[in-house]
């Protein structure tokens, strides 16, 4: 059987791991801080519970065919001991993290293994250490590049309810997903409200300002955006469930550091490089840094 290790069993990683285990086709181990015996997934297609094998010490980790890396982007280095043991030359490391620089962030930690950047579209919520909830946020749940590694990732999830889009323009899709994160994540974290807050007229106007700055930066970085990209991003954001949270919202509730450096940080930095003003995104970055410092 194909062997898989899940590093990071939060909302995103828990959903992916449970979905794969439910097929009965894979041997999967979860690399966790504490042992768990089962994993429960609430999903529109019907809830499932699956037995779970966990290991808590990287020294016990075997080399596997696939690693699902779903730690928070700013916690990637903390996964280095796991990656060093799990990865061999034939291993593929699927990065289930936010941000546009997954290859740069993860590549130095996996030796000769292949990094497989992904875009995660589904909304996940961790209800308990052994229970997660899936909400589909559109027709696709993942996107990957149209190459050998991307197609192999799509095949991995072929018998699950998680749909994988294979794209010949992955960088543009990655920037398009980042647009949504740039608005939804900091706004929900700063207001301590779920995505219903985005329906306020003044907050929608704020979202558009965030998008317009980021669209200009993304085009300078090579994204092939259309003329109505900011409006399209807002329309997509308005389709998300009112009671859905975001990763930064849940992090603030739990008193954890946020992913703002991996989301808003690259936009502000790229804007600086290209001479493109990003005052709204810079303000959000400053405010979230202040919260993280506390």
Secondary structure by P-SEA (a helix, b strand, c coil): cbbbbbccccaaaaaaaaaaaaacccbbbbbccccccccccccccbbbbbbbbbbcccccccccccccccccccccccaaaaaaaaccccbbbbbcccccccccccccccccbbbbbbbbcbbbbbccccbbbbbbcccccbbbcccaaaaaaaaaaccccbbbbbcccaaaaaaaaaaaaacaaaaaaaacccccccccaaaaaaaaaaaaaaaaaaaaaccccccaaaaaaaaaaaacccccccaaaaaaaaccccaaaaaaaaaaaaaaaaccccaaaaaaaaaaaaaaac
